[in-house]
Amino acid sequence: MSGTTTVLKPPDGATAPVRHPGAPAPGEPLDAHNEHCFGCGDQANGLRMRARAGEGVGVTAEFEVHPAHQGAPGLAHGGMLSAALDEMLGALNWMQRVNAVTGRLETDFARPVPVGTVLHLEARATAVHGRKLYCAATGRIGDPEGPVAVRAEALFIELRADHFTKDDRPEENNAALAGPDQAKAARAVEVNP
């Protein structure tokens, strides 16, 4: 792949992300976008992450590495760590009130993460260019100021809401869209928040 450039560097003309006026206040928890989500739902072996609104266009969460999340004996599986960061990066879309999907995710692993570790995750939107949303996340061991164990950068692509309802899930989509809380309904039909 000689001569290729990363798509994660915002192009000239990109703008700063803007927190939606209706976004939750800093510290408020974000709802799961659906109960079956591997990242934020209540699945027994899922990540069961609960992000909170951060400052600006940011979110935070904790992720405890359980035995079901391991790859090498006693250590978190890299794919699980990538999934946790992707969940955090996707939660940023909620702070901007856009429907978007992961277009590209690049993860760097700085140190092993033992089972039983609590990772303190933080994600922030970094730039917007048309339908492209740029963002970054880190996972720190032990506390929010602990050593960085994993980091990621991502590109999300904004899609129209009807993209998420044109599939073979009419019962689930209709139930979500019929709810009284339209903000929660919009989050429920996201494919990959």
LOSE-691241 format. One line per field, with one value per atom (N, C-alpha, C): atom name; residue in one letter; chain; residue number from 1; z, x, y. Coordinates in nm, 2 decimals. Each point is the difference from the previous one (the first is absolute). Example, Ala and Ser with C-alpha at 12.3 -4.5 7.8 and 13.67 -1.06 7.14 Angstrom:
<pts>
name <- c(N  CA  C  N  CA  C)
resn <- c(a  a  a  s  s  s)
chain <- c(A  A  A  A  A  A)
resi <- c(1  1  1  2  2  2)
up <- c(0.78  0.00  0.00  -0.07  0.00  0.08)
east <- c(1.32  -0.09  0.09  -0.04  0.09  -0.08)
north <- c(-0.57  0.12  0.12  0.11  0.11  0.11)
</pts>
This chain:
<pts>
name <- c(N  CA  C  N  CA  C  N  CA  C  N  CA  C  N  CA  C  N  CA  C  N  CA  C  N  CA  C  N  CA  C  N  CA  C  N  CA  C  N  CA  C  N  CA  C  N  CA  C  N  CA  C  N  CA  C  N  CA  C  N  CA  C  N  CA  C  N  CA  C  N  CA  C  N  CA  C  N  CA  C  N  CA  C  N  CA  C  N  CA  C  N  CA  C  N  CA  C  N  CA  C  N  CA  C  N  CA  C  N  CA  C  N  CA  C  N  CA  C  N  CA  C  N  CA  C  N  CA  C  N  CA  C  N  CA  C  N  CA  C  N  CA  C  N  CA  C  N  CA  C  N  CA  C  N  CA  C  N  CA  C  N  CA  C  N  CA  C  N  CA  C  N  CA  C  N  CA  C  N  CA  C  N  CA  C  N  CA  C  N  CA  C  N  CA  C  N  CA  C  N  CA  C  N  CA  C  N  CA  C  N  CA  C  N  CA  C  N  CA  C  N  CA  C  N  CA  C  N  CA  C  N  CA  C  N  CA  C  N  CA  C  N  CA  C  N  CA  C  N  CA  C  N  CA  C  N  CA  C  N  CA  C  N  CA  C  N  CA  C  N  CA  C  N  CA  C  N  CA  C  N  CA  C  N  CA  C  N  CA  C  N  CA  C  N  CA  C  N  CA  C  N  CA  C  N  CA  C  N  CA  C  N  CA  C  N  CA  C  N  CA  C  N  CA  C  N  CA  C  N  CA  C  N  CA  C  N  CA  C  N  CA  C  N  CA  C  N  CA  C  N  CA  C  N  CA  C  N  CA  C  N  CA  C  N  CA  C  N  CA  C  N  CA  C  N  CA  C  N  CA  C  N  CA  C  N  CA  C  N  CA  C  N  CA  C  N  CA  C  N  CA  C  N  CA  C  N  CA  C  N  CA  C  N  CA  C  N  CA  C  N  CA  C  N  CA  C  N  CA  C  N  CA  C  N  CA  C  N  CA  C  N  CA  C  N  CA  C  N  CA  C  N  CA  C  N  CA  C  N  CA  C  N  CA  C  N  CA  C  N  CA  C  N  CA  C  N  CA  C  N  CA  C  N  CA  C  N  CA  C  N  CA  C  N  CA  C  N  CA  C  N  CA  C  N  CA  C  N  CA  C  N  CA  C  N  CA  C  N  CA  C  N  CA  C  N  CA  C  N  CA  C  N  CA  C  N  CA  C  N  CA  C  N  CA  C  N  CA  C  N  CA  C  N  CA  C  N  CA  C  N  CA  C  N  CA  C  N  CA  C  N  CA  C  N  CA  C  N  CA  C  N  CA  C  N  CA  C  N  CA  C  N  CA  C  N  CA  C  N  CA  C  N  CA  C  N  CA  C  N  CA  C  N  CA  C  N  CA  C  N  CA  C  N  CA  C  N  CA  C  N  CA  C  N  CA  C  N  CA  C  N  CA  C  N  CA  C  N  CA  C  N  CA  C  N  CA  C  N  CA  C  N  CA  C  N  CA  C  N  CA  C  N  CA  C)
resn <- c(m  m  m  s  s  s  g  g  g  t  t  t  t  t  t  t  t  t  v  v  v  l  l  l  k  k  k  p  p  p  p  p  p  d  d  d  g  g  g  a  a  a  t  t  t  a  a  a  p  p  p  v  v  v  r  r  r  h  h  h  p  p  p  g  g  g  a  a  a  p  p  p  a  a  a  p  p  p  g  g  g  e  e  e  p  p  p  l  l  l  d  d  d  a  a  a  h  h  h  n  n  n  e  e  e  h  h  h  c  c  c  f  f  f  g  g  g  c  c  c  g  g  g  d  d  d  q  q  q  a  a  a  n  n  n  g  g  g  l  l  l  r  r  r  m  m  m  r  r  r  a  a  a  r  r  r  a  a  a  g  g  g  e  e  e  g  g  g  v  v  v  g  g  g  v  v  v  t  t  t  a  a  a  e  e  e  f  f  f  e  e  e  v  v  v  h  h  h  p  p  p  a  a  a  h  h  h  q  q  q  g  g  g  a  a  a  p  p  p  g  g  g  l  l  l  a  a  a  h  h  h  g  g  g  g  g  g  m  m  m  l  l  l  s  s  s  a  a  a  a  a  a  l  l  l  d  d  d  e  e  e  m  m  m  l  l  l  g  g  g  a  a  a  l  l  l  n  n  n  w  w  w  m  m  m  q  q  q  r  r  r  v  v  v  n  n  n  a  a  a  v  v  v  t  t  t  g  g  g  r  r  r  l  l  l  e  e  e  t  t  t  d  d  d  f  f  f  a  a  a  r  r  r  p  p  p  v  v  v  p  p  p  v  v  v  g  g  g  t  t  t  v  v  v  l  l  l  h  h  h  l  l  l  e  e  e  a  a  a  r  r  r  a  a  a  t  t  t  a  a  a  v  v  v  h  h  h  g  g  g  r  r  r  k  k  k  l  l  l  y  y  y  c  c  c  a  a  a  a  a  a  t  t  t  g  g  g  r  r  r  i  i  i  g  g  g  d  d  d  p  p  p  e  e  e  g  g  g  p  p  p  v  v  v  a  a  a  v  v  v  r  r  r  a  a  a  e  e  e  a  a  a  l  l  l  f  f  f  i  i  i  e  e  e  l  l  l  r  r  r  a  a  a  d  d  d  h  h  h  f  f  f  t  t  t  k  k  k  d  d  d  d  d  d  r  r  r  p  p  p  e  e  e  e  e  e  n  n  n  n  n  n  a  a  a  a  a  a  l  l  l  a  a  a  g  g  g  p  p  p  d  d  d  q  q  q  a  a  a  k  k  k  a  a  a  a  a  a  r  r  r  a  a  a  v  v  v  e  e  e  v  v  v  n  n  n  p  p  p)
chain <- c(A  A  A  A  A  A  A  A  A  A  A  A  A  A  A  A  A  A  A  A  A  A  A  A  A  A  A  A  A  A  A  A  A  A  A  A  A  A  A  A  A  A  A  A  A  A  A  A  A  A  A  A  A  A  A  A  A  A  A  A  A  A  A  A  A  A  A  A  A  A  A  A  A  A  A  A  A  A  A  A  A  A  A  A  A  A  A  A  A  A  A  A  A  A  A  A  A  A  A  A  A  A  A  A  A  A  A  A  A  A  A  A  A  A  A  A  A  A  A  A  A  A  A  A  A  A  A  A  A  A  A  A  A  A  A  A  A  A  A  A  A  A  A  A  A  A  A  A  A  A  A  A  A  A  A  A  A  A  A  A  A  A  A  A  A  A  A  A  A  A  A  A  A  A  A  A  A  A  A  A  A  A  A  A  A  A  A  A  A  A  A  A  A  A  A  A  A  A  A  A  A  A  A  A  A  A  A  A  A  A  A  A  A  A  A  A  A  A  A  A  A  A  A  A  A  A  A  A  A  A  A  A  A  A  A  A  A  A  A  A  A  A  A  A  A  A  A  A  A  A  A  A  A  A  A  A  A  A  A  A  A  A  A  A  A  A  A  A  A  A  A  A  A  A  A  A  A  A  A  A  A  A  A  A  A  A  A  A  A  A  A  A  A  A  A  A  A  A  A  A  A  A  A  A  A  A  A  A  A  A  A  A  A  A  A  A  A  A  A  A  A  A  A  A  A  A  A  A  A  A  A  A  A  A  A  A  A  A  A  A  A  A  A  A  A  A  A  A  A  A  A  A  A  A  A  A  A  A  A  A  A  A  A  A  A  A  A  A  A  A  A  A  A  A  A  A  A  A  A  A  A  A  A  A  A  A  A  A  A  A  A  A  A  A  A  A  A  A  A  A  A  A  A  A  A  A  A  A  A  A  A  A  A  A  A  A  A  A  A  A  A  A  A  A  A  A  A  A  A  A  A  A  A  A  A  A  A  A  A  A  A  A  A  A  A  A  A  A  A  A  A  A  A  A  A  A  A  A  A  A  A  A  A  A  A  A  A  A  A  A  A  A  A  A  A  A  A  A  A  A  A  A  A  A  A  A  A  A  A  A  A  A  A  A  A  A  A  A  A  A  A  A  A  A  A  A  A  A  A  A  A  A  A  A  A  A  A  A  A  A  A  A  A  A  A  A  A  A  A  A  A  A  A  A  A  A  A  A  A  A  A  A  A  A  A  A  A  A  A  A  A  A  A  A  A  A  A  A  A  A  A  A  A  A  A  A  A  A  A  A  A  A  A  A  A  A  A  A  A)
resi <- c(1  1  1  2  2  2  3  3  3  4  4  4  5  5  5  6  6  6  7  7  7  8  8  8  9  9  9  10  10  10  11  11  11  12  12  12  13  13  13  14  14  14  15  15  15  16  16  16  17  17  17  18  18  18  19  19  19  20  20  20  21  21  21  22  22  22  23  23  23  24  24  24  25  25  25  26  26  26  27  27  27  28  28  28  29  29  29  30  30  30  31  31  31  32  32  32  33  33  33  34  34  34  35  35  35  36  36  36  37  37  37  38  38  38  39  39  39  40  40  40  41  41  41  42  42  42  43  43  43  44  44  44  45  45  45  46  46  46  47  47  47  48  48  48  49  49  49  50  50  50  51  51  51  52  52  52  53  53  53  54  54  54  55  55  55  56  56  56  57  57  57  58  58  58  59  59  59  60  60  60  61  61  61  62  62  62  63  63  63  64  64  64  65  65  65  66  66  66  67  67  67  68  68  68  69  69  69  70  70  70  71  71  71  72  72  72  73  73  73  74  74  74  75  75  75  76  76  76  77  77  77  78  78  78  79  79  79  80  80  80  81  81  81  82  82  82  83  83  83  84  84  84  85  85  85  86  86  86  87  87  87  88  88  88  89  89  89  90  90  90  91  91  91  92  92  92  93  93  93  94  94  94  95  95  95  96  96  96  97  97  97  98  98  98  99  99  99  100  100  100  101  101  101  102  102  102  103  103  103  104  104  104  105  105  105  106  106  106  107  107  107  108  108  108  109  109  109  110  110  110  111  111  111  112  112  112  113  113  113  114  114  114  115  115  115  116  116  116  117  117  117  118  118  118  119  119  119  120  120  120  121  121  121  122  122  122  123  123  123  124  124  124  125  125  125  126  126  126  127  127  127  128  128  128  129  129  129  130  130  130  131  131  131  132  132  132  133  133  133  134  134  134  135  135  135  136  136  136  137  137  137  138  138  138  139  139  139  140  140  140  141  141  141  142  142  142  143  143  143  144  144  144  145  145  145  146  146  146  147  147  147  148  148  148  149  149  149  150  150  150  151  151  151  152  152  152  153  153  153  154  154  154  155  155  155  156  156  156  157  157  157  158  158  158  159  159  159  160  160  160  161  161  161  162  162  162  163  163  163  164  164  164  165  165  165  166  166  166  167  167  167  168  168  168  169  169  169  170  170  170  171  171  171  172  172  172  173  173  173  174  174  174  175  175  175  176  176  176  177  177  177  178  178  178  179  179  179  180  180  180  181  181  181  182  182  182  183  183  183  184  184  184  185  185  185  186  186  186  187  187  187  188  188  188  189  189  189  190  190  190  191  191  191  192  192  192  193  193  193)
up <- c(0.00  0.00  0.00  -0.07  0.00  -0.07  0.06  -0.06  0.06  0.08  0.05  0.12  0.02  0.11  0.09  0.12  0.09  -0.02  0.01  -0.01  0.13  0.10  0.14  0.02  -0.09  0.01  -0.06  0.07  -0.05  -0.12  -0.11  -0.11  0.04  -0.09  0.02  -0.01  0.07  0.00  0.11  0.07  0.10  0.11  0.07  0.11  0.14  0.10  0.13  0.03  0.07  0.03  0.09  0.00  0.08  0.08  0.13  0.09  -0.03  -0.02  -0.02  0.12  -0.01  0.12  0.08  -0.06  0.07  0.05  -0.01  0.05  0.15  0.06  0.15  0.06  0.12  0.07  0.05  0.01  0.05  0.12  0.00  0.11  -0.01  -0.09  -0.01  -0.08  0.04  -0.07  -0.13  -0.10  -0.13  0.00  -0.05  0.00  -0.10  0.02  -0.10  -0.12  -0.12  -0.12  -0.03  0.05  0.01  0.10  0.05  0.11  -0.05  -0.13  -0.05  -0.05  0.01  -0.05  0.07  -0.07  0.06  0.09  -0.05  0.07  0.12  -0.01  0.11  0.05  -0.06  0.05  0.12  0.04  0.12  -0.03  -0.11  -0.03  0.11  0.04  0.10  -0.03  -0.12  -0.04  -0.08  -0.01  -0.07  0.09  -0.06  0.08  0.11  -0.02  0.10  0.04  -0.09  0.02  0.02  0.08  0.02  -0.01  -0.11  -0.02  0.07  0.03  0.06  -0.09  0.00  -0.08  0.07  -0.08  0.05  -0.03  0.01  -0.04  -0.15  -0.05  -0.15  -0.07  -0.11  -0.07  0.04  0.13  0.05  0.09  0.02  0.08  0.08  0.12  0.08  0.04  0.04  0.05  0.07  0.07  0.05  -0.06  -0.02  -0.06  0.08  0.07  0.08  -0.09  -0.01  -0.08  0.08  -0.04  0.06  -0.07  0.07  -0.07  -0.14  -0.02  -0.13  -0.11  0.04  -0.09  -0.04  0.05  -0.02  -0.13  -0.04  -0.12  0.05  0.01  0.07  0.14  0.06  0.14  0.10  0.06  0.10  -0.06  -0.13  -0.06  -0.09  -0.01  -0.09  -0.14  -0.07  -0.15  -0.07  -0.09  -0.08  -0.06  -0.06  -0.06  0.10  0.12  0.10  0.04  0.01  0.03  -0.12  -0.12  -0.12  0.01  0.03  0.01  0.11  0.11  0.11  -0.05  -0.07  -0.05  -0.11  -0.09  -0.10  0.06  0.11  0.07  0.05  0.06  0.05  -0.11  -0.11  -0.11  -0.06  -0.01  -0.05  0.09  0.13  0.09  -0.02  -0.07  -0.03  -0.09  -0.09  -0.09  0.07  0.12  0.08  0.06  0.02  0.05  -0.11  -0.13  -0.11  -0.06  0.04  -0.05  -0.15  -0.04  -0.14  0.00  -0.11  -0.02  -0.09  0.05  -0.07  0.03  -0.09  0.02  -0.02  0.06  -0.01  -0.14  -0.05  -0.14  0.01  0.10  0.02  0.15  0.05  0.14  0.00  0.06  0.02  0.15  0.04  0.14  0.03  0.10  0.04  0.14  0.02  0.13  0.06  0.11  0.06  0.11  0.07  0.10  0.03  0.05  0.02  0.11  -0.01  0.09  0.07  0.13  0.07  0.03  0.00  0.04  0.15  0.02  0.13  0.00  -0.10  -0.02  -0.03  0.06  -0.04  -0.09  -0.12  -0.09  0.01  0.01  0.00  -0.14  -0.07  -0.14  -0.02  -0.09  -0.03  -0.16  -0.05  -0.15  -0.02  -0.11  -0.04  -0.15  -0.05  -0.14  -0.03  -0.11  -0.03  -0.12  -0.10  -0.12  -0.07  -0.09  -0.08  -0.14  -0.10  -0.14  -0.08  -0.03  -0.07  0.09  -0.06  0.07  0.08  0.00  0.06  0.14  0.10  0.14  0.05  0.05  0.04  0.16  0.05  0.15  0.05  0.13  0.06  0.14  0.05  0.13  0.06  0.14  0.07  0.11  0.04  0.11  0.10  0.12  0.10  0.11  0.05  0.10  0.14  0.08  0.14  0.04  -0.07  0.03  -0.13  0.00  -0.12  -0.03  0.09  -0.03  -0.01  0.01  -0.01  -0.13  -0.01  -0.13  -0.11  -0.12  -0.12  -0.04  -0.01  -0.04  -0.15  -0.04  -0.14  -0.04  -0.13  -0.06  -0.14  -0.04  -0.14  -0.06  -0.13  -0.08  -0.10  -0.03  -0.08  -0.10  -0.10  -0.10  0.00  0.03  0.00  -0.12  -0.06  -0.12  0.04  -0.01  0.03  -0.10  0.04  -0.09  0.03  -0.09  0.03  0.09  0.08  0.09  -0.07  -0.12  -0.07  -0.04  0.00  -0.03  0.10  0.13  0.10  0.02  -0.08  0.01  -0.12  -0.10  -0.13  0.01  0.08  0.02  0.04  0.04  0.04  0.15  0.06  0.14  0.03  -0.08  0.01  0.14  0.07  0.13  0.10  0.00  0.09  -0.03  -0.13  -0.04  0.04  -0.04  0.03  0.15  0.08  0.15  0.05  -0.05  0.04  -0.04  -0.12  -0.05  0.06  0.05  0.06  0.14  0.06  0.14  0.02  0.12  0.03  0.00  0.03  0.00  -0.13  -0.08  -0.14  0.00  0.10  0.00  0.02  0.09  0.02  -0.12  -0.06  -0.12  -0.11  -0.02  -0.10  0.03  0.12  0.04  -0.02  0.02  0.00  -0.14  -0.11  -0.13  -0.06  0.08  -0.05  -0.02  -0.11  -0.02  0.08  -0.01  0.08  0.04  0.13  0.04  -0.02)
east <- c(0.08  -0.08  0.09  0.10  0.09  -0.07  0.02  -0.06  -0.14  -0.06  -0.14  0.01  -0.10  -0.01  -0.11  0.00  -0.10  -0.13  -0.11  -0.13  -0.03  0.08  -0.03  0.05  0.07  0.05  -0.11  -0.06  -0.10  0.06  -0.08  0.05  -0.01  0.07  -0.01  -0.15  -0.04  -0.14  -0.08  0.05  -0.07  -0.03  -0.11  -0.04  0.00  0.00  -0.01  -0.14  0.00  -0.13  -0.08  -0.13  -0.09  -0.09  0.00  -0.09  -0.15  -0.09  -0.14  -0.06  -0.08  -0.06  -0.09  -0.05  -0.08  0.08  0.13  0.08  0.00  0.01  0.00  0.11  -0.03  0.10  0.12  0.12  0.11  -0.03  0.04  -0.02  -0.12  -0.10  -0.12  0.03  -0.07  0.02  -0.07  0.05  -0.06  -0.07  -0.13  -0.07  0.07  -0.03  0.04  -0.08  0.06  -0.08  -0.10  0.03  -0.10  0.05  -0.09  0.03  0.09  0.00  0.07  0.14  0.04  0.13  0.11  0.10  0.11  0.08  0.01  0.08  -0.07  -0.13  -0.06  -0.13  -0.03  -0.12  0.03  -0.10  0.01  0.03  0.07  0.03  0.10  -0.02  0.09  0.15  0.04  0.14  0.03  -0.09  0.03  0.09  0.03  0.09  -0.08  -0.13  -0.09  0.05  0.05  0.06  -0.11  0.02  -0.10  0.08  0.00  0.07  -0.07  0.07  -0.05  0.04  -0.08  0.03  0.13  0.09  0.11  -0.01  0.11  0.01  0.01  -0.05  0.01  -0.07  0.07  -0.06  0.09  -0.03  0.08  -0.09  0.05  -0.07  0.11  -0.05  0.09  -0.07  0.07  -0.06  0.11  -0.04  0.09  -0.03  0.10  -0.02  0.08  -0.06  0.07  0.02  0.12  0.04  -0.03  -0.10  -0.04  0.07  0.00  0.06  -0.06  -0.12  -0.06  0.06  0.07  0.06  0.14  0.06  0.14  0.03  0.13  0.06  0.10  0.13  0.10  -0.03  0.04  -0.04  0.03  -0.11  0.01  0.00  -0.01  0.01  -0.12  -0.04  -0.11  0.03  -0.10  0.01  0.00  0.09  0.01  -0.13  -0.07  -0.13  -0.10  0.01  -0.09  0.03  0.13  0.04  -0.04  0.02  -0.04  -0.15  -0.08  -0.15  -0.03  0.07  -0.03  0.03  0.11  0.03  -0.10  -0.04  -0.10  -0.14  -0.03  -0.13  0.01  0.12  0.02  -0.01  0.07  0.01  -0.14  -0.08  -0.13  -0.09  0.02  -0.08  0.02  0.10  0.02  -0.11  -0.05  -0.10  -0.12  -0.03  -0.11  0.02  0.12  0.03  -0.02  0.01  -0.02  -0.14  -0.07  -0.13  0.00  0.09  0.01  -0.01  -0.05  0.00  0.12  0.09  0.12  0.05  0.08  0.06  0.15  0.07  0.14  0.04  0.09  0.05  0.14  0.08  0.13  0.04  0.07  0.04  0.14  0.09  0.14  0.03  0.05  0.02  0.15  0.06  0.14  -0.01  0.08  0.01  0.13  0.00  0.12  0.05  -0.09  0.05  -0.11  0.04  -0.10  -0.10  -0.12  -0.11  -0.04  0.04  -0.04  -0.15  -0.05  -0.14  -0.01  -0.11  -0.03  0.04  0.06  0.04  -0.13  -0.01  -0.10  0.07  -0.05  0.06  -0.09  0.06  -0.07  0.01  -0.11  -0.01  -0.05  0.06  -0.04  0.00  -0.10  0.00  -0.04  0.05  -0.03  -0.01  -0.10  -0.01  0.11  0.07  0.11  -0.03  -0.08  -0.02  -0.12  -0.06  -0.11  0.03  -0.03  0.02  -0.12  -0.10  -0.12  -0.06  -0.01  -0.06  0.10  0.13  0.10  0.03  0.00  0.02  0.13  0.09  0.13  0.00  0.06  0.00  0.12  0.03  0.11  -0.05  0.07  -0.04  0.13  0.00  0.11  -0.06  0.07  -0.04  0.12  -0.02  0.11  -0.03  0.11  -0.01  -0.01  -0.10  -0.01  -0.07  0.02  -0.07  0.01  -0.08  0.00  0.14  0.09  0.14  0.10  -0.04  0.09  0.07  0.08  0.08  -0.10  0.03  -0.08  0.03  -0.10  0.01  -0.04  -0.09  -0.06  -0.05  0.01  -0.05  -0.05  -0.09  -0.06  -0.03  0.00  -0.05  -0.10  -0.11  -0.10  -0.06  -0.06  -0.07  -0.14  -0.10  -0.14  -0.06  -0.10  -0.07  -0.15  -0.04  -0.14  -0.09  -0.11  -0.10  -0.14  -0.09  -0.14  -0.06  -0.10  -0.06  -0.07  -0.05  -0.07  0.09  0.13  0.10  -0.02  -0.02  -0.01  -0.13  -0.10  -0.13  -0.03  0.08  -0.02  0.07  -0.06  0.06  -0.11  0.03  -0.10  -0.03  0.00  -0.03  -0.13  -0.10  -0.11  -0.06  -0.02  -0.06  0.09  0.13  0.09  0.00  0.02  0.00  -0.13  -0.11  -0.13  -0.02  0.04  -0.01  0.08  0.12  0.09  -0.05  -0.05  -0.05  -0.13  -0.08  -0.13  0.01  0.12  0.02  -0.02  -0.04  -0.02  0.13  0.11  0.13  0.07  -0.02  0.05  0.16  0.06  0.15  0.04  -0.06  0.03  -0.04  -0.11  -0.04  0.10  0.06  0.10  0.12  0.04  0.12  -0.03  -0.12  -0.04  0.02  -0.02  0.01  0.14  0.10  0.13  0.05  0.08  0.06  0.13  0.08  0.12  0.02  -0.04  -0.01  0.12)
north <- c(-0.12  0.12  0.13  -0.01  0.12  0.12  0.11  0.12  0.03  -0.09  0.03  0.10  0.07  0.09  -0.04  0.03  -0.04  0.09  -0.06  0.08  0.06  -0.02  0.05  0.15  0.05  0.14  0.08  0.09  0.09  0.08  0.02  0.08  0.15  0.08  0.14  0.04  0.09  0.05  -0.07  -0.10  -0.07  0.10  -0.01  0.09  -0.07  0.08  -0.06  -0.06  -0.11  -0.06  0.09  -0.01  0.08  -0.09  0.02  -0.07  0.05  -0.10  0.03  0.07  0.10  0.06  -0.09  -0.11  -0.09  -0.12  0.00  -0.11  0.00  -0.12  -0.01  0.09  0.05  0.08  -0.09  0.07  -0.08  -0.08  -0.13  -0.09  -0.08  0.04  -0.08  -0.13  -0.11  -0.12  0.00  -0.07  -0.02  -0.13  -0.01  -0.12  -0.10  -0.13  -0.10  0.03  -0.01  0.02  -0.11  -0.12  -0.11  -0.10  -0.08  -0.09  -0.12  -0.02  -0.12  0.04  0.13  0.04  -0.06  -0.06  -0.06  0.10  0.12  0.10  0.06  0.05  0.07  -0.06  -0.11  -0.08  -0.08  -0.08  -0.08  -0.15  -0.03  -0.14  -0.05  -0.13  -0.06  0.01  -0.03  0.01  0.12  0.10  0.12  0.09  0.12  0.09  0.07  0.02  0.06  0.14  0.08  0.13  0.10  0.09  0.12  0.12  0.07  0.12  0.12  0.10  0.12  0.12  0.10  0.12  0.06  0.05  0.07  0.15  0.07  0.14  0.01  0.11  0.02  -0.11  -0.05  -0.11  -0.12  -0.05  -0.11  -0.09  -0.12  -0.10  -0.07  -0.06  -0.08  -0.13  -0.10  -0.12  -0.08  -0.11  -0.10  -0.13  -0.08  -0.13  -0.10  -0.09  -0.11  -0.12  -0.04  -0.12  -0.12  -0.08  -0.13  -0.12  -0.11  -0.12  -0.03  0.03  -0.03  0.09  0.11  0.09  -0.03  -0.11  -0.02  -0.07  0.03  -0.06  -0.10  0.06  -0.08  -0.02  -0.11  -0.02  0.11  0.05  0.11  0.14  0.01  0.13  0.03  0.13  0.03  -0.03  -0.04  -0.02  0.13  0.02  0.12  0.05  -0.10  0.03  0.05  -0.05  0.06  0.14  0.03  0.13  0.10  -0.05  0.08  0.02  -0.10  0.02  0.10  0.00  0.09  0.15  0.02  0.13  0.04  -0.09  0.03  0.04  -0.07  0.04  0.14  0.04  0.13  0.10  -0.02  0.09  0.02  -0.11  0.01  0.08  0.00  0.07  0.15  0.04  0.15  0.05  -0.09  0.04  0.05  -0.06  0.04  0.14  0.04  0.14  0.10  -0.05  0.09  -0.01  -0.11  -0.03  -0.03  -0.08  -0.05  -0.15  -0.05  -0.15  -0.03  -0.08  -0.02  -0.15  -0.05  -0.13  0.01  -0.10  0.00  -0.03  0.09  -0.02  -0.06  0.04  -0.05  0.01  -0.10  0.00  -0.05  0.08  -0.03  -0.01  -0.12  -0.01  -0.03  0.06  -0.02  -0.06  -0.10  -0.07  0.03  0.08  0.05  -0.09  -0.08  -0.09  -0.11  -0.11  -0.11  0.05  -0.05  0.03  -0.13  -0.02  -0.12  -0.01  -0.13  -0.02  0.05  0.07  0.06  0.15  0.05  0.14  0.08  0.12  0.09  0.11  0.01  0.10  0.12  0.11  0.13  0.05  0.01  0.04  0.14  0.07  0.14  0.01  0.06  0.02  0.15  0.05  0.14  0.01  0.08  0.03  0.10  -0.01  0.09  0.09  -0.04  0.08  -0.06  0.09  -0.03  0.05  -0.08  0.05  -0.06  0.07  -0.05  -0.11  -0.12  -0.11  -0.08  0.04  -0.07  0.06  -0.09  0.04  -0.07  0.08  -0.05  0.00  -0.11  -0.01  -0.08  0.00  -0.07  -0.05  -0.10  -0.06  -0.06  0.00  -0.07  -0.08  -0.11  -0.08  0.00  0.04  0.01  -0.10  -0.06  -0.10  0.06  -0.05  0.03  0.13  0.11  0.12  0.10  0.10  0.09  0.06  0.00  0.06  -0.11  -0.13  -0.11  -0.02  -0.10  -0.01  -0.04  0.05  -0.04  -0.14  -0.08  -0.14  -0.02  0.08  -0.01  0.13  0.03  0.12  -0.03  0.09  -0.02  0.13  0.00  0.11  -0.06  0.08  -0.05  0.10  -0.05  0.08  -0.06  0.09  -0.04  0.07  -0.06  0.05  0.03  0.12  0.03  -0.05  -0.06  -0.05  0.05  0.00  0.04  -0.10  0.04  -0.09  -0.12  0.03  -0.11  -0.12  0.03  -0.11  -0.11  0.04  -0.10  -0.07  0.04  -0.07  -0.07  0.00  -0.08  -0.13  -0.09  -0.13  -0.10  -0.11  -0.11  0.00  0.12  0.01  0.09  -0.02  0.10  0.00  -0.11  0.00  0.08  -0.02  0.07  0.15  0.03  0.14  0.07  -0.06  0.07  0.02  -0.10  0.01  0.11  0.02  0.10  0.14  0.01  0.13  0.04  -0.09  0.03  0.05  -0.01  0.04  0.15  0.04  0.14  0.09  -0.06  0.07  -0.01  0.11  0.00  -0.01  0.06  -0.01  -0.14  -0.07  -0.14  -0.09  0.04  -0.08  0.02  0.12  0.02  -0.09  0.00  -0.09  -0.14  -0.05  -0.14  -0.06  0.08  -0.05  0.01  0.05  0.00  -0.14  -0.02  -0.13  -0.01  0.10  0.00  0.14  0.03  0.14  0.08)
</pts>
